[in-house]
Amino acid sequence: MVISKLKLILIMLVFTILLTISLISAIVVDGNVTVNEIKDCYTEFYDETEDIFDYVARERDVYGSCIYYLNTTKCNDEPFNTSCYINTTEKGFQCAIGKESYQNYEKVSEQIVQKNKTVCTKKAYTIDIAGSGKKIDFAKSGYYCNLEGNILTCDSVHDGDGNGVCHPGGGETCIKFELTSQGINTIHKRIGSVALKDIEIEDV
């Protein structure tokens, strides 16, 4: 049993690695600048508990009309009470007169179902400027970047929070690029340690 589980885990791991792909989505900054966002995507497997429903035989009471006889003593010569008789009164009410079977659709158990989802992580940008290709592989350098308009902001995952936002005065390593039809300009750079890498702009 242990060996079978181990084999299943290994097969799933290999399958996950084979499903790892790079997705590219294009963003047009202006007529001369196009940015392609490159993501690493893989399939993640997970277990989820699902309810199982089915019809179950149940019983319930069947109600009908019942009669209750109420006996009271009546006397004609009070307070002597020498001439008395029993007076009977019928009272009608609803009561259980039997049982009936029925089918009820309800939760009967649970099961573990294996599911999967695609998880993507942004890792790089390729930038086409009037036919000239550039690449910023920020993940390789230890950064995470966000593009807003034509400004690409990258902060370090090592001494920052790696969310693609520069925090002024926060002391984190952060670099900003301006993407224009004339080229890529560095408009802000703060590298907090010599141990941290700069981001290279590569030719494609």
Disulfide bonds with the S-S distance in Angstrom:
Cys41-Cys120 2.02
Cys66-Cys95 1.49
Cys75-Cys84 1.76
Cys145-Cys154 1.98
Cys166-Cys174 1.58
